[in-house]
Structure formats: C-alpha cells, structure tokens
Amino acid sequence: MMNKAVKLTLGLVFISSVVFSQSLTDARKAIDAEQYQKGKAMLNSLTSTQATNPETFFYLGNLYLTTASINIRPDYIDSAKAVFEKGISANAEYALNFVGLGAVDLAKKASPKVNFDKAIALTKKKDHLTDLYIGRAYVNAPKPMITEGMVHLNKAKLLNEKDAQLFLVLGDAYRAEMKNSEAFSAYRTAFDLDKTFLRSKVELGKINKMSKAFEEAIAEFNSVIALDDKYGPAYRELAETYYQWAWTSKKEYEGRIKLALQFYEKYMDLTDRSLDSRLRHADFLYLVKDFKALEAEANEMAKLDNVNPRVLRYLAYSAFENGNFTSSAQALNDFIAKVEPTRLISQDYLYLGRAQMKDTTKFQEGMANIEKAVALDSTNAVVMSEIGQALYKGKKYVEAARAYEIAILNPERALLDYYYLGMSYYFTYGAQNAAKLNPPKDLLVKADTAFSFLVKRSPTTQAGWQYRGRINRLLDENDSKGLAVPYYEAYVKLVTLDKPELAAKSVPGLIEAYNYLGSVALRKDSDKLKAKEYFDKVILLDPSNVTAKESIAAIASLN
C-alpha cells in the first residue's frame, strides 16, 4: 500500500502541474485574443512561481517580439533577449529559448544560424516544435525570409501533420508570397484540426478581405463571433473590412464607416486596452479621419508611454487636424528629437510645416519643412495649392509664388496652380515696380513660363494668352520688338473665331489687344493700313476710346 505522505506528495505535484498547464494555456489564450496586458501579467507571474520552467520564458519573450512593431520599439528586442536568456538559465536543454534568441538575431538584422543550430541540436528527433518556431521566426522577421521559413515548416509538417498552429504559420507564409489559394487551404486545415482555434478562421476572413470579397469576409467574421462573441480580433477585422468596403460606394460610405467605428470600439472593449491595442486603434482612427477620437486616444496612450514615437506622432497629427497648431508643432518637434532620422516619414515634416505656417513668425521654417516633405514624397505637394491660394488671396504674392512652385511638383498637380503661379510672379513684379524697387525681369520670365505651360496644356484658356501678352509687353522696351504680338493675336483668334461666344464678355481684352497690335503695326512695322484696321475695330467696340481716336488721327496726319 502506498504511503500516505507519498500519495500526498504525488497529488500536490499533479495539482501543481495541472494549475501550471491551465495558467499557461490561459495566458496563450489571452494573447491570442489580443488581451496583451493580461497575457503578459500571467506569464510574468508564471516565470516567478515556476522559475525553473523554461517554457513560460519562451512564450513571454515571444510576446515581446510579436505584440509591437520592433521597428518602432527596439527596446522590445532587448526585453525579449533578456527573457530568453533567463529561460536558458532555467534549463539550458530546452531548445525553444535558443529559437527565441535566433528570432532576436533576425529582429536585429543579424544571422540567427548559431542559435537556430543550437536549438536543432537540442531537439529530439520526433519533436516538430523547434522547426515550427524557427519557420515562424523567419516568416515574422522584419524582413520576412519565406524560403528559409518554408524549409523548416515543411520539416515540421513531416513530423506532425496534426498541429493546427503549424498550418496557421504555413498560411501566413503563403499569404506573404501572395499565394492566397494555398494560404486559404492552410488556414482551413488549421481550423479543421482544432475547431476552437478561432484565429485560423479569422485568417480565412482576411483572405476574403484581401480579395475584396467584403461580404464573404464579413460572413466569416460573423461566424467566428457566433462561436465566441467575446473573441475580440473578429470585431477588429469586421471594423477594418467595413472601412475598406466603405470606399467602394459613396452612397454607403457614411453608414459603413459608422459600423466600422462601432466594431472597433467593441474590439477595444474586449481587449485590455493595452498600448499595442491602443496603437492599432489609433492607426484605424487616423484612417477613418476621426481626429477628435484620435487625439483623445493619443492622450490616453501618452499616460502609458510618453516617449513612444508613434504616440507622439499621433498627438501631433490629431492636434493639427483639430486646429491645435501650437500643440501639434511642439509634439512634432519632440517626436523628431527622439527618433532616429531614418524613422522620420514625409508626413512628419508635412504636418510640422503646416503647423508652423499657421504662425506668421515661423513661415520660413514651415515652408522649409514642407519642402523636405515634398522631397521625400512629391504627392505631398498637393497641400501647397491650398496654402498658395490663402497667401494669394491675402496678397502675399512672394510667398504665394514659392508655395505654388512647390505645388507644381505634385505629379497630380492642377493646371490652375500654373495660373496662380504666373499671377503671383506677375503681381510681385508689379508691386515692386510701383514701389520703384527696380524688380528683376526674371520675375516676368518665371510668370511667362507658368502661363506658357498653362496654354500648352489648355489652349482655350484665354487668360493665359492675355497675360502672356501683358508680360511680354513689359519685357519689350517701348513695344519696339513686338514680343507680345503672337500672344495677343492668339487671344483675339480664340475669342472671336474659335469661341465667338466669348467675344461679348471679352470686350475690354479685345480693346487692349487691338490697341497694342495697332500700335506695333504703326510704330514698328510702319504699316498704316493694318494699324488703322486694328484701331477701327477698337472704335466699333468703344467709340469714345481715346487711344484709338488719337491713333487714327495720327495716321490721317501722315497721309
């Protein structure tokens, strides 16, 4: 008969083992449901209460590498490494913590070979988990190495074809290669192997979403919720699907965006609102342009981590969109000071520049930052049309010209930008000339270049021809060369022959053109007959026109 003490001891060991197993399973379940803080707390507790068990260290280290973008949070890499090393200290014969160190190597863009080889050497022949997690590390690396990953995943498959987790990672690998059919099949197999493995079913829906089969994706996510209405990731995917679907219909856009926001809030309610969940929520709020909610979320995130670059970025972006320009500029300056230059994107400079330009004392700084943004991505130049228009209306023509010079760098630029660019240079010259500042003729050349592009792309723009005429008159001392003749002739032809319906509304322009053309014919070409024809046309339009009457009298006196 077994001794009572022995029975008690074995019973306690059994109970302890069950409790540990349940706790680790619960932690992994929480992480899968994206309740990251809960899962992390449970794993931290297990590493304390089960300090000699290396498995908990592996899952905790893995959590650091998978719950935040390591490109944004490099300190997570160091945390993961420290945890894996503790796991090795607990049991140097446990292979997976060496796999973890290999994943850290990949995160640091170093070779994982030494650590992966060590893990393989420690692995028993029929144990597929080492190859599974090596494959997963390659697939999830900052720069995915799918070919290398597939080698190990296929080895794991040969050893165990019944592991749902393996088929999930295979699906991820196929999807990374845009092999959606193979990915769909792998995810479906994962769910068939384990009907409680809801993550695989969510991934099936994501494949439909990627294929723009939005209704099928929504049906898949709803089927997950039917199985477990507390599974948060399904609501997040519903939100993101409705967001993408919204863009396919102007009529349905508002309703679908509203649903998207509701589902995302449901997702947040079901998670523990960890920083990682909040950051993803912030990404979504930025996409749907809910900037008031984004600013509120960013302020909440700042309470959790006031040095996180993405938090500072969203504080800045949302503050700008909500009209808090001083706060936006301050947040962006703080952000830029805290991150490596290589992590800055064009939008950072764009928002900073736009915020600074709201302060008249920082106009030049703002313009310089917008120029940086455009240098990184020329499509950012689109904002300069709006800025240029405001400056032009405020009669700040020098600044408007600079703004429009940037605006026309946009590949999708509007022809109207060239009109205002030309007008800005034209009025800059006129204002400086009136003030007797001896403005450079280069201002007129730049104005003419802008109008030249305009009429080349849009020959029926009458103002383009008219201003080319006016500009070339200013470039021509005393009309001695007749530089403006071809442009005024083109203007006349456009409004009298090509589009005669414009003639009635173009009387002042026609008078200007005829008087100029008559003057050049008389003074430069000595063609009195042609000159009188032009002045007669002026009289038909304006019988009391002084210039035309005096010119006709002068021609008569020469006969």
C-alpha positions as CSV (number, residue, x, y, z in Angstrom):
1,M,0.0,0.0,0.0
2,M,1.3,3.4,-0.9
3,N,2.5,5.6,1.9
4,K,0.1,8.5,2.7
5,A,2.9,11.0,2.5
6,V,3.9,9.7,-0.9
7,K,0.3,9.9,-2.0
8,L,0.0,13.5,-0.8
9,T,3.2,14.5,-2.5
10,L,2.2,13.0,-5.8
11,G,-1.2,14.6,-5.5
12,L,0.4,18.0,-4.9
13,V,2.7,17.5,-7.9
14,F,-0.2,16.6,-10.1
15,I,-2.3,19.5,-8.9
16,S,0.6,21.9,-9.4
17,S,1.2,20.5,-12.9
18,V,-2.5,21.0,-13.8
19,V,-2.6,24.5,-12.4
20,F,0.6,25.4,-14.3
21,S,-0.7,23.9,-17.5
22,Q,-4.0,25.7,-17.2
23,S,-2.3,29.0,-16.4
24,L,0.0,28.8,-19.4
25,T,-2.9,27.8,-21.6
26,D,-4.9,30.7,-20.3
27,A,-2.0,33.1,-20.9
28,R,-1.7,31.9,-24.5
29,K,-5.5,32.2,-25.0
30,A,-5.4,35.8,-23.7
31,I,-2.6,36.7,-26.0
32,D,-4.4,35.1,-29.0
33,A,-7.5,37.2,-28.1
34,E,-5.1,40.3,-28.1
35,Q,-5.5,40.8,-24.4
36,Y,-1.8,41.5,-24.2
37,Q,-1.5,43.1,-20.8
38,K,-3.4,40.2,-19.2
39,G,-1.3,37.6,-21.0
40,K,1.9,39.4,-20.1
41,A,0.9,39.6,-16.4
42,M,0.0,35.9,-16.3
43,L,3.3,34.9,-18.0
44,N,5.3,37.2,-15.6
45,S,3.6,35.5,-12.7
46,L,4.4,32.1,-14.1
47,T,8.1,33.0,-14.5
48,S,8.2,33.9,-10.8
49,T,6.2,30.9,-9.5
50,Q,7.7,28.4,-12.0
51,A,11.1,29.9,-12.2
52,T,12.7,26.6,-13.3
53,N,10.3,26.0,-16.2
54,P,11.8,27.3,-19.4
55,E,8.6,27.2,-21.4
56,T,7.0,30.3,-19.8
57,F,10.1,32.3,-20.6
58,F,9.8,31.3,-24.2
59,Y,6.2,32.5,-24.5
60,L,6.9,35.7,-22.7
61,G,9.9,36.5,-24.9
62,N,7.9,35.6,-27.9
63,L,5.2,38.1,-26.7
64,Y,7.7,40.9,-26.7
65,L,8.6,40.2,-30.3
66,T,5.1,39.9,-31.7
67,T,2.9,42.5,-29.9
68,A,4.7,45.6,-31.0
69,S,6.5,46.7,-34.1
70,I,10.1,46.2,-33.3
71,N,11.0,48.8,-35.9
72,I,9.2,51.3,-33.6
73,R,10.0,49.7,-30.2
74,P,13.6,48.4,-30.4
75,D,13.7,48.1,-26.6
76,Y,11.2,45.2,-27.0
77,I,14.0,43.3,-28.7
78,D,16.3,43.7,-25.7
79,S,13.4,42.7,-23.3
80,A,12.8,39.6,-25.4
81,K,16.5,38.7,-25.4
82,A,16.7,39.1,-21.6
83,V,13.7,36.8,-21.1
84,F,15.0,34.1,-23.4
85,E,18.4,34.1,-21.6
86,K,16.6,33.6,-18.3
87,G,14.8,30.7,-19.8
88,I,18.1,29.2,-20.9
89,S,19.5,29.8,-17.3
90,A,16.4,27.9,-16.0
91,N,17.0,24.9,-18.4
92,A,19.8,25.0,-20.9
93,E,18.5,21.8,-22.6
94,Y,15.2,23.5,-23.6
95,A,15.5,24.2,-27.4
96,L,12.9,26.9,-27.9
97,N,14.6,29.7,-26.0
98,F,17.5,29.3,-28.4
99,V,14.9,29.7,-31.2
100,G,13.9,32.8,-29.4
101,L,17.4,34.2,-29.4
102,G,17.6,33.4,-33.1
103,A,14.4,35.4,-33.6
104,V,16.1,38.3,-31.7
105,D,19.0,38.0,-34.2
106,L,16.6,38.3,-37.1
107,A,15.0,41.4,-35.4
108,K,18.5,42.9,-35.2
109,K,19.1,42.0,-38.9
110,A,21.8,39.6,-37.8
111,S,22.3,35.9,-38.7
112,P,20.3,33.5,-36.5
113,K,22.3,30.5,-37.6
114,V,24.3,29.9,-34.3
115,N,21.2,30.0,-32.1
116,F,19.0,28.0,-34.5
117,D,21.7,25.3,-34.9
118,K,21.9,25.1,-31.1
119,A,18.1,24.7,-30.9
120,I,18.1,21.9,-33.5
121,A,21.0,20.1,-31.8
122,L,19.0,20.0,-28.5
123,T,15.8,18.8,-30.2
124,K,14.6,15.2,-30.1
125,K,14.1,13.5,-33.4
126,K,10.3,13.5,-33.4
127,D,9.8,16.9,-31.9
128,H,8.4,19.2,-34.5
129,L,8.1,22.4,-32.4
130,T,11.7,23.6,-33.0
131,D,11.2,23.6,-36.8
132,L,7.8,25.1,-36.4
133,Y,9.0,28.1,-34.4
134,I,12.2,28.6,-36.5
135,G,9.9,28.7,-39.5
136,R,7.7,31.2,-37.7
137,A,10.6,33.4,-36.8
138,Y,11.7,33.6,-40.4
139,V,8.2,34.4,-41.6
140,N,7.6,37.0,-39.0
141,A,11.1,38.7,-39.3
142,P,11.2,42.4,-40.0
143,K,12.3,41.4,-43.5
144,P,10.5,38.1,-44.0
145,M,12.6,35.2,-45.2
146,I,9.9,33.0,-46.6
147,T,12.1,30.5,-48.4
148,E,14.1,29.7,-45.3
149,G,10.9,29.6,-43.2
150,M,9.2,27.1,-45.6
151,V,12.2,24.7,-45.3
152,H,11.6,24.4,-41.5
153,L,7.8,24.4,-41.7
154,N,7.8,21.6,-44.2
155,K,10.2,19.6,-41.9
156,A,7.7,20.2,-39.0
157,K,4.9,19.1,-41.2
158,L,6.6,15.8,-41.9
159,L,6.9,15.2,-38.2
160,N,3.4,16.3,-37.2
161,E,0.5,16.9,-39.6
162,K,-2.0,17.4,-36.8
163,D,-0.8,20.6,-35.3
164,A,-3.2,23.5,-36.1
165,Q,-0.6,26.1,-35.1
166,L,1.7,24.8,-37.8
167,F,-0.9,25.2,-40.5
168,L,-1.6,28.8,-39.3
169,V,2.0,29.7,-39.8
170,L,2.0,28.0,-43.2
171,G,-0.9,30.1,-44.1
172,D,0.9,33.2,-43.0
173,A,3.9,32.2,-45.2
174,Y,1.8,31.5,-48.3
175,R,-0.1,34.8,-47.8
176,A,3.2,36.7,-47.6
177,E,4.0,35.3,-51.0
178,M,0.5,36.4,-52.3
179,K,-0.4,32.7,-52.7
180,N,-3.9,33.2,-51.4
181,S,-5.3,29.9,-52.5
182,E,-2.6,28.0,-50.7
183,A,-3.0,30.3,-47.7
184,F,-6.7,29.7,-47.6
185,S,-6.3,26.0,-47.7
186,A,-3.7,26.1,-44.8
187,Y,-6.0,28.2,-42.6
188,R,-8.9,26.0,-43.3
189,T,-6.9,22.9,-42.4
190,A,-5.9,24.6,-39.1
191,F,-9.5,25.1,-38.2
192,D,-10.5,21.6,-39.2
193,L,-7.8,20.3,-36.9
194,D,-9.0,22.4,-34.0
195,K,-12.5,23.8,-34.0
196,T,-11.6,26.1,-31.0
197,F,-8.7,27.7,-32.9
198,L,-10.6,30.8,-33.9
199,R,-7.5,32.7,-35.1
200,S,-7.3,30.4,-38.2
201,K,-11.0,31.2,-39.0
202,V,-10.3,34.9,-38.7
203,E,-7.4,34.5,-41.2
204,L,-9.8,32.9,-43.6
205,G,-11.9,36.0,-43.5
206,K,-8.8,38.2,-44.0
207,I,-8.1,36.3,-47.2
208,N,-11.5,37.2,-48.5
209,K,-11.0,40.8,-47.4
210,M,-7.7,41.0,-49.3
211,S,-9.5,39.7,-52.4
212,K,-12.1,42.5,-51.9
213,A,-14.8,39.9,-51.3
214,F,-16.1,42.0,-48.4
215,E,-19.5,40.4,-47.9
216,E,-17.8,36.9,-47.7
217,A,-15.3,38.3,-45.3
218,I,-18.0,39.8,-43.1
219,A,-19.9,36.4,-43.1
220,E,-16.7,34.6,-42.0
221,F,-16.0,37.0,-39.1
222,N,-19.6,36.8,-38.0
223,S,-19.3,33.0,-37.9
224,V,-16.4,33.4,-35.6
225,I,-18.5,35.7,-33.3
226,A,-21.3,33.1,-33.4
227,L,-18.8,30.6,-31.9
228,D,-17.4,33.0,-29.3
229,D,-18.9,36.5,-29.1
230,K,-16.0,37.6,-26.8
231,Y,-13.3,36.9,-29.3
232,G,-12.0,40.5,-30.0
233,P,-9.9,40.0,-33.2
234,A,-13.1,39.2,-35.1
235,Y,-14.6,42.6,-34.3
236,R,-11.4,44.3,-35.3
237,E,-11.4,42.6,-38.6
238,L,-15.1,43.5,-39.1
239,A,-14.1,47.1,-38.5
240,E,-11.3,47.1,-41.0
241,T,-13.4,45.3,-43.6
242,Y,-16.3,47.8,-43.3
243,Y,-13.7,50.6,-43.6
244,Q,-12.4,49.2,-46.9
245,W,-15.8,48.3,-48.1
246,A,-17.0,51.9,-47.4
247,W,-14.7,53.2,-50.2
248,T,-16.5,51.2,-52.8
249,S,-19.7,53.2,-52.6
250,K,-20.3,56.9,-52.0
251,K,-23.9,56.2,-51.0
252,E,-22.9,53.6,-48.4
253,Y,-19.7,55.3,-47.2
254,E,-21.0,57.1,-44.1
255,G,-23.1,54.1,-42.9
256,R,-20.2,51.6,-43.3
257,I,-17.7,53.9,-41.6
258,K,-20.1,54.3,-38.7
259,L,-20.3,50.5,-38.4
260,A,-16.5,50.2,-38.7
261,L,-16.1,52.6,-35.7
262,Q,-18.7,50.7,-33.7
263,F,-17.0,47.3,-34.3
264,Y,-13.6,48.8,-33.4
265,E,-14.9,50.1,-30.1
266,K,-16.3,46.7,-29.4
267,Y,-12.9,45.2,-30.1
268,M,-11.3,47.7,-27.7
269,D,-13.9,46.8,-25.0
270,L,-13.0,43.1,-25.3
271,T,-9.2,43.7,-25.1
272,D,-7.5,45.1,-22.1
273,R,-6.7,48.4,-23.9
274,S,-3.0,47.7,-23.8
275,L,-0.7,50.1,-25.5
276,D,-0.4,47.8,-28.5
277,S,-4.2,47.6,-28.9
278,R,-4.5,51.3,-28.5
279,L,-1.8,51.9,-31.1
280,R,-3.7,49.8,-33.6
281,H,-6.9,51.6,-32.7
282,A,-5.1,54.9,-33.3
283,D,-4.0,53.6,-36.8
284,F,-7.6,52.9,-37.5
285,L,-8.9,56.3,-36.2
286,Y,-6.3,58.0,-38.4
287,L,-7.5,56.1,-41.5
288,V,-11.2,57.0,-40.9
289,K,-10.2,60.6,-40.1
290,D,-11.8,60.6,-36.7
291,F,-9.3,63.1,-35.3
292,K,-11.1,64.1,-32.2
293,A,-11.2,60.4,-31.1
294,L,-7.6,60.0,-32.2
295,E,-6.4,63.0,-30.1
296,A,-8.3,61.6,-27.1
297,E,-6.7,58.1,-27.6
298,A,-3.3,59.6,-28.1
299,N,-3.5,61.5,-24.8
300,E,-4.6,58.3,-23.1
301,M,-1.6,56.4,-24.7
302,A,0.7,59.2,-23.5
303,K,-0.2,58.4,-19.9
304,L,1.0,54.8,-20.5
305,D,4.1,55.7,-22.5
306,N,5.0,59.4,-23.0
307,V,8.2,58.7,-25.0
308,N,6.8,56.3,-27.6
309,P,7.4,57.9,-31.0
310,R,4.1,56.7,-32.5
311,V,2.2,58.2,-29.6
312,L,3.9,61.5,-30.1
313,R,3.2,61.3,-33.8
314,Y,-0.5,60.7,-33.3
315,L,-0.6,63.5,-30.7
316,A,0.9,65.8,-33.3
317,Y,-1.3,64.7,-36.2
318,S,-4.6,64.8,-34.4
319,A,-3.8,68.1,-32.7
320,F,-3.2,69.7,-36.1
321,E,-6.4,68.3,-37.6
322,N,-8.3,69.6,-34.6
323,G,-6.9,73.1,-35.0
324,N,-4.4,72.9,-32.1
325,F,-1.5,74.1,-34.2
326,T,0.9,75.1,-31.4
327,S,0.5,71.8,-29.7
328,S,1.0,70.0,-32.9
329,A,4.2,71.7,-33.7
330,Q,5.5,71.1,-30.2
331,A,4.6,67.4,-30.3
332,L,6.3,67.0,-33.7
333,N,9.5,68.8,-32.5
334,D,9.6,66.5,-29.5
335,F,9.0,63.5,-31.8
336,I,11.7,64.4,-34.2
337,A,14.2,65.0,-31.4
338,K,13.5,61.5,-30.0
339,V,13.7,59.3,-33.1
340,E,16.5,58.4,-35.5
341,P,16.3,60.4,-38.7
342,T,15.8,57.2,-40.7
343,R,12.5,56.7,-39.0
344,L,11.0,60.0,-40.0
345,I,8.5,60.0,-42.8
346,S,7.4,62.7,-45.2
347,Q,4.1,63.2,-43.2
348,D,6.1,64.2,-40.1
349,Y,7.7,67.1,-42.0
350,L,4.4,67.9,-43.8
351,Y,2.4,68.3,-40.6
352,L,5.2,70.2,-38.8
353,G,5.5,72.6,-41.8
354,R,1.8,73.2,-42.0
355,A,1.5,73.8,-38.2
356,Q,4.4,76.2,-38.3
357,M,2.9,78.2,-41.2
358,K,-0.1,79.0,-39.0
359,D,2.3,81.1,-37.0
360,T,3.4,84.1,-39.2
361,T,6.7,84.3,-37.3
362,K,7.6,80.7,-38.4
363,F,6.6,80.9,-42.1
364,Q,10.0,80.3,-43.5
365,E,10.6,77.3,-41.1
366,G,7.3,75.9,-42.1
367,M,8.0,76.3,-45.8
368,A,11.4,74.6,-45.4
369,N,9.8,71.6,-43.6
370,I,7.1,71.2,-46.3
371,E,9.9,71.3,-48.9
372,K,11.5,68.4,-47.0
373,A,8.2,66.5,-47.1
374,V,7.9,67.0,-50.8
375,A,11.4,65.9,-51.4
376,L,10.6,62.6,-49.7
377,D,7.2,62.2,-51.4
378,S,6.2,64.6,-54.2
379,T,2.5,63.9,-53.7
380,N,2.7,65.9,-50.5
381,A,2.9,69.0,-52.7
382,V,-0.9,68.9,-53.0
383,V,-1.3,70.8,-49.7
384,M,0.6,73.7,-51.2
385,S,-2.3,74.5,-53.6
386,E,-4.5,75.3,-50.6
387,I,-1.7,77.2,-48.8
388,G,-0.8,79.1,-52.0
389,Q,-4.4,80.1,-52.5
390,A,-4.7,81.5,-49.0
391,L,-1.5,83.5,-49.5
392,Y,-2.6,84.8,-52.9
393,K,-5.9,86.0,-51.5
394,G,-4.0,87.7,-48.8
395,K,-1.9,89.5,-51.5
396,K,1.3,87.9,-50.2
397,Y,2.4,87.3,-53.7
398,V,6.1,86.5,-53.0
399,E,5.1,83.8,-50.5
400,A,2.3,82.5,-52.8
401,A,4.8,82.1,-55.7
402,R,7.0,80.0,-53.5
403,A,4.0,77.9,-52.4
404,Y,2.9,77.3,-56.0
405,E,6.4,76.4,-57.1
406,I,6.2,73.5,-54.6
407,A,2.6,72.7,-55.6
408,I,3.5,72.1,-59.2
409,L,5.9,69.4,-58.1
410,N,2.9,67.2,-57.3
411,P,2.5,64.6,-60.1
412,E,-1.3,65.1,-59.9
413,R,-1.0,68.9,-60.0
414,A,-3.8,71.1,-61.3
415,L,-3.4,73.4,-64.2
416,L,-4.9,76.1,-62.0
417,D,-1.7,76.0,-60.0
418,Y,0.2,77.3,-63.0
419,Y,-2.3,80.1,-63.4
420,Y,-1.8,81.3,-59.8
421,L,2.0,80.8,-60.0
422,G,2.1,83.0,-63.1
423,M,-0.2,85.6,-61.5
424,S,1.9,85.6,-58.2
425,Y,5.1,86.4,-60.1
426,Y,3.3,89.0,-62.3
427,F,1.9,90.8,-59.2
428,T,5.2,90.6,-57.4
429,Y,6.8,92.4,-60.3
430,G,4.1,94.9,-60.5
431,A,4.2,95.7,-56.7
432,Q,8.0,96.1,-56.7
433,N,7.9,98.2,-59.9
434,A,5.3,100.5,-58.4
435,A,7.4,100.9,-55.4
436,K,10.4,101.8,-57.6
437,L,12.4,98.8,-56.4
438,N,13.7,98.0,-59.8
439,P,12.4,94.4,-59.8
440,P,14.4,91.8,-61.8
441,K,13.0,90.8,-65.2
442,D,13.4,87.3,-64.1
443,L,10.1,87.6,-62.2
444,L,8.4,88.2,-65.6
445,V,10.3,85.3,-67.2
446,K,9.0,83.0,-64.5
447,A,5.5,84.3,-64.9
448,D,5.6,83.8,-68.6
449,T,7.0,80.2,-68.2
450,A,4.0,79.4,-66.0
451,F,1.5,80.8,-68.5
452,S,3.3,79.1,-71.3
453,F,2.8,75.7,-69.6
454,L,-0.9,76.6,-69.0
455,V,-1.7,77.4,-72.6
456,K,0.2,74.5,-73.9
457,R,-1.9,72.1,-71.9
458,S,-5.1,74.1,-72.2
459,P,-5.0,76.3,-75.4
460,T,-8.5,77.6,-74.8
461,T,-7.6,79.4,-71.6
462,Q,-8.0,83.0,-72.7
463,A,-6.4,84.5,-69.6
464,G,-3.2,82.5,-70.3
465,W,-2.8,84.2,-73.7
466,Q,-3.8,87.6,-72.4
467,Y,-1.2,87.5,-69.6
468,R,1.5,86.2,-71.9
469,G,0.8,89.3,-74.0
470,R,0.9,91.6,-71.0
471,I,4.1,90.0,-69.6
472,N,5.9,90.2,-73.0
473,R,4.9,93.9,-73.3
474,L,6.7,94.5,-70.0
475,L,9.7,92.6,-71.3
476,D,9.7,94.7,-74.5
477,E,11.0,98.3,-74.1
478,N,8.5,100.6,-75.8
479,D,7.0,97.7,-77.7
480,S,10.0,98.0,-80.0
481,K,10.3,94.3,-80.8
482,G,6.6,93.4,-80.8
483,L,7.3,90.5,-78.4
484,A,3.6,90.3,-77.3
485,V,2.2,90.2,-80.9
486,P,1.8,86.3,-81.2
487,Y,0.1,86.1,-77.8
488,Y,-2.4,88.9,-78.4
489,E,-3.1,87.5,-81.9
490,A,-3.8,84.1,-80.3
491,Y,-6.1,85.8,-77.7
492,V,-8.1,87.6,-80.5
493,K,-8.4,84.4,-82.6
494,L,-9.6,82.4,-79.6
495,V,-12.4,84.8,-78.5
496,T,-13.5,85.9,-82.0
497,L,-13.1,82.9,-84.3
498,D,-12.5,79.7,-82.2
499,K,-15.0,80.5,-79.5
500,P,-17.0,83.6,-80.7
501,E,-19.5,83.2,-77.8
502,L,-16.7,84.6,-75.6
503,A,-16.5,87.9,-77.6
504,A,-19.3,89.8,-75.8
505,K,-17.7,89.1,-72.5
506,S,-14.2,89.9,-73.7
507,V,-14.6,93.5,-74.9
508,P,-12.0,95.0,-72.6
509,G,-9.5,92.3,-73.5
510,L,-10.1,92.8,-77.2
511,I,-9.7,96.6,-76.9
512,E,-6.4,96.0,-75.1
513,A,-5.2,93.6,-77.8
514,Y,-6.3,95.7,-80.8
515,N,-4.7,98.9,-79.4
516,Y,-1.5,97.0,-78.8
517,L,-1.5,95.3,-82.2
518,G,-2.3,98.6,-84.0
519,S,0.5,100.4,-82.1
520,V,3.1,97.8,-83.1
521,A,1.9,97.8,-86.8
522,L,2.2,101.6,-86.9
523,R,5.4,102.2,-84.9
524,K,7.4,99.0,-85.6
525,D,6.2,97.9,-89.0
526,S,5.1,101.3,-90.4
527,D,2.0,99.6,-91.7
528,K,-0.5,102.4,-91.5
529,L,-3.3,100.4,-93.2
530,K,-3.0,97.4,-90.9
531,A,-2.7,99.7,-87.9
532,K,-5.9,101.6,-88.9
533,E,-7.8,98.3,-89.2
534,Y,-7.0,97.5,-85.6
535,F,-7.9,100.9,-84.3
536,D,-11.2,100.9,-86.3
537,K,-12.0,97.6,-84.5
538,V,-11.5,99.4,-81.2
539,I,-13.9,102.2,-82.2
540,L,-16.5,99.6,-83.1
541,L,-16.3,98.3,-79.6
542,D,-15.8,101.6,-77.8
543,P,-16.5,104.7,-80.0
544,S,-15.0,107.0,-77.3
545,N,-11.7,105.2,-76.8
546,V,-9.1,107.9,-76.6
547,T,-6.1,105.8,-77.6
548,A,-7.8,104.5,-80.8
549,K,-9.2,108.0,-81.8
550,E,-5.8,109.7,-81.3
551,S,-4.0,106.9,-83.2
552,I,-6.5,107.2,-86.1
553,A,-5.9,111.0,-86.2
554,A,-2.2,110.5,-86.2
555,I,-2.4,108.1,-89.1
556,A,-4.5,110.5,-91.0
557,S,-2.0,113.3,-90.5
558,L,0.8,111.1,-92.0
559,N,-1.1,110.6,-95.3
